[in-house]
Amino acid sequence: MGVWWIRRDARLADNPALLAAQEDGPAAAVFAWSRGVHLWSGRRRAHLARVLWSLREDTGGAVGVRRGDPADVVLAVAREHDARVVFAAREASPAGIRAQDAVAAALASDGRELRLVGTPYAVAPGRVVKTDGTEYKVFTPFSHAWREHGWRIPAPAADPTAFLPTTSDVSLDQEAARGDADDPLAARHEFREARIREAWASYVETGLDRYAAERDRPDLDSVSHLSVPLAYGQIHPRTVLAATGAIRGEAARTLESELAWREFHADVLFRHPQAQRASLTAVMPDDAWAAGPEADAAFMAWRDGRTGFPLVDAGMRQLAATGTMHNRVRMVVASFLVKDLHLPWQRGAEHFRRALLDYDHAQNQLNWQWVAGTGRDAAPFFRIFNPTAQADRFDPDRDYVRRWVSEVDTPAYPTPMLDHAAEREVALADLRRGKAGRAGR
Ligand SMILES: Cc1cc2nc3c(=O)[nH]c(=O)nc-3n(C[C@H](O)[C@H](O)[C@H](O)COP(=O)(O)OP(=O)(O)OC[C@H]3O[C@@H](n4cnc5c(N)ncnc54)[C@H](O)[C@@H]3O)c2cc1C
């Protein structure tokens, strides 16, 4: 008899940890609704509650959701079911590793075992290495080695009837309602596993062929929208790669390459856990960053979509309303925060943590570092996005901007809060000072 500890893998399909738990017959399943979840934004908590609600529906009500630290919750459920082994997917982020170490220790002290099976990635972080065993620091060779390493075909779906009922002390209805009340304007996203797989299959049929040509266009709906289900583990990247692998052409290769970025960032965070807060490369002098009331006011204008730069404001309003933002626009708003407002990337990343529904620690922190020029194989700092030129190029008919900033062409819309050309020069001068300072050390 096994227990499945549910982590970022709330799905029945292609789930090796769950299959391992069910190998000798029905398994118990539990999710630990820990204190950490209470630090999440209302929209994320509400969505998580719906995801778990749906998983419970799919298993005939058997899945347990318990309040408490994973170490206490998982041990209690293992004892209740007299299970010697608990199965779970291996995490690679600092918090994920801390949690699995604590659960393993609690189980071991009671004569039980945590067995980690699979990860939320096609290739486990840390696995792709050069021939001398060291890490790839540059994305393109990493992605070639990643493809060469390859991945298994998707695992068969688990038996939804092979679950032992586990009691819950968290009301998912109530948690969803509370989360919604904290965040009343947030749009709902699909939370049922079967619907998510259907949406992906239909995207493969009817949308994917436009991906390579149109993925940078926020005005067109040409992207996969996989980031939310990937963040909660409702679909595994192996399932996605199995579908794209069967398709010829540039679109499928491009989508695979974007998934390779996801794996690259997870690999970087696994190897360099400090990257969750600290810049991997020092680029700017410490005194380059704006602080004080004016900087706070600038931050709030950015956060609320009132900068007077339509593409930046549209992105920030899309984020506030939906919990997601188009990738091209994420890059533009992030560049604006760091290089026009001269605010540290960590401040923007922290706001994204609260606002994103697809929040993923490795992807968020490392993408912010990519834009700030401080990450692994990042965009060089001197590549400063011009928010007006980006809008002209990627939203040529202004459909995206008009959708999110309805007052854009009226007197109600603010004038630009700064002169981009002038701020660009300030950022570049800071960059030169930073270089000179490091050279002189
Ligand atoms: C500042 C910043 C913060 C970000 N924060 C997050 C985050 O918290 N969570 C998150 O999932 N993504 C994050 N991204 C990456 C990217 O913007 C989103 O994954 C993407 O917009 C999601 O839309 P989609 O699923 O339709 O993407 P598609 O274009 O359809 O891509 C398919 C999948 O590929 C992966 N992918 C695509 N672009 C990237 C990328 N740049 N880096 C890593 N993986 C990528 C994602 O898993 C995505 O779901 C961030 C990007 C930036 C610039």
PDBQT file of the ligand as one rigid body, heavy atoms in Angstrom, charges set to zero:
ROOT
HETATM    1  C1  LIG A 501       9.830  38.761 -16.511  1.00  0.00    +0.000 C 
HETATM    2  C2  LIG A 501       9.248  37.394 -16.864  1.00  0.00    +0.000 A 
HETATM    3  C3  LIG A 501       8.638  36.611 -15.885  1.00  0.00    +0.000 A 
HETATM    4  C4  LIG A 501       8.120  35.354 -16.201  1.00  0.00    +0.000 A 
HETATM    5  N1  LIG A 501       7.529  34.593 -15.199  1.00  0.00    +0.000 NA
HETATM    6  C5  LIG A 501       7.041  33.365 -15.500  1.00  0.00    +0.000 A 
HETATM    7  C6  LIG A 501       6.437  32.536 -14.494  1.00  0.00    +0.000 A 
HETATM    8  O1  LIG A 501       6.373  32.899 -13.311  1.00  0.00    +0.000 OA
HETATM    9  N2  LIG A 501       5.923  31.342 -14.868  1.00  0.00    +0.000 N 
HETATM   10  C7  LIG A 501       6.010  30.881 -16.161  1.00  0.00    +0.000 A 
HETATM   11  O2  LIG A 501       5.532  29.779 -16.440  1.00  0.00    +0.000 OA
HETATM   12  N3  LIG A 501       6.588  31.629 -17.118  1.00  0.00    +0.000 NA
HETATM   13  C8  LIG A 501       7.105  32.843 -16.838  1.00  0.00    +0.000 A 
HETATM   14  N4  LIG A 501       7.684  33.593 -17.836  1.00  0.00    +0.000 N 
HETATM   15  C9  LIG A 501       7.877  32.992 -19.174  1.00  0.00    +0.000 C 
HETATM   16  C10 LIG A 501       6.782  33.238 -20.217  1.00  0.00    +0.000 C 
HETATM   17  O3  LIG A 501       6.455  34.601 -20.296  1.00  0.00    +0.000 OA
HETATM   18  C11 LIG A 501       5.511  32.431 -19.963  1.00  0.00    +0.000 C 
HETATM   19  O4  LIG A 501       5.831  31.074 -19.720  1.00  0.00    +0.000 OA
HETATM   20  C12 LIG A 501       4.583  32.494 -21.170  1.00  0.00    +0.000 C 
HETATM   21  O5  LIG A 501       4.222  33.833 -21.456  1.00  0.00    +0.000 OA
HETATM   22  C13 LIG A 501       3.341  31.668 -20.898  1.00  0.00    +0.000 C 
HETATM   23  O6  LIG A 501       2.435  31.703 -21.967  1.00  0.00    +0.000 OA
HETATM   24  P1  LIG A 501       2.167  30.403 -22.842  1.00  0.00    +0.000 P 
HETATM   25  O7  LIG A 501       2.073  29.214 -21.964  1.00  0.00    +0.000 OA
HETATM   26  O8  LIG A 501       1.028  30.700 -23.749  1.00  0.00    +0.000 OA
HETATM   27  O9  LIG A 501       3.558  30.351 -23.633  1.00  0.00    +0.000 OA
HETATM   28  P2  LIG A 501       3.993  29.667 -25.016  1.00  0.00    +0.000 P 
HETATM   29  O10 LIG A 501       4.677  30.725 -25.819  1.00  0.00    +0.000 OA
HETATM   30  O11 LIG A 501       2.890  28.938 -25.657  1.00  0.00    +0.000 OA
HETATM   31  O12 LIG A 501       5.143  28.668 -24.541  1.00  0.00    +0.000 OA
HETATM   32  C14 LIG A 501       4.896  27.319 -24.171  1.00  0.00    +0.000 C 
HETATM   33  C15 LIG A 501       5.572  27.027 -22.848  1.00  0.00    +0.000 C 
HETATM   34  O13 LIG A 501       6.978  27.222 -22.978  1.00  0.00    +0.000 OA
HETATM   35  C16 LIG A 501       7.519  27.730 -21.766  1.00  0.00    +0.000 C 
HETATM   36  N5  LIG A 501       8.068  29.064 -21.990  1.00  0.00    +0.000 N 
HETATM   37  C17 LIG A 501       7.743  29.985 -22.929  1.00  0.00    +0.000 A 
HETATM   38  N6  LIG A 501       8.508  31.093 -22.809  1.00  0.00    +0.000 NA
HETATM   39  C18 LIG A 501       9.335  30.872 -21.760  1.00  0.00    +0.000 A 
HETATM   40  C19 LIG A 501      10.360  31.628 -21.132  1.00  0.00    +0.000 A 
HETATM   41  N7  LIG A 501      10.719  32.848 -21.537  1.00  0.00    +0.000 N 
HETATM   42  N8  LIG A 501      10.994  31.071 -20.069  1.00  0.00    +0.000 NA
HETATM   43  C20 LIG A 501      10.676  29.851 -19.620  1.00  0.00    +0.000 A 
HETATM   44  N9  LIG A 501       9.705  29.083 -20.176  1.00  0.00    +0.000 NA
HETATM   45  C21 LIG A 501       9.054  29.592 -21.232  1.00  0.00    +0.000 A 
HETATM   46  C22 LIG A 501       6.349  27.873 -20.800  1.00  0.00    +0.000 C 
HETATM   47  O14 LIG A 501       6.290  26.712 -20.010  1.00  0.00    +0.000 OA
HETATM   48  C23 LIG A 501       5.155  27.963 -21.719  1.00  0.00    +0.000 C 
HETATM   49  O15 LIG A 501       3.960  27.558 -21.107  1.00  0.00    +0.000 OA
HETATM   50  C24 LIG A 501       8.205  34.875 -17.531  1.00  0.00    +0.000 A 
HETATM   51  C25 LIG A 501       8.797  35.681 -18.512  1.00  0.00    +0.000 A 
HETATM   52  C26 LIG A 501       9.313  36.928 -18.195  1.00  0.00    +0.000 A 
HETATM   53  C27 LIG A 501       9.964  37.760 -19.275  1.00  0.00    +0.000 C 
ENDROOT
TORSDOF 0
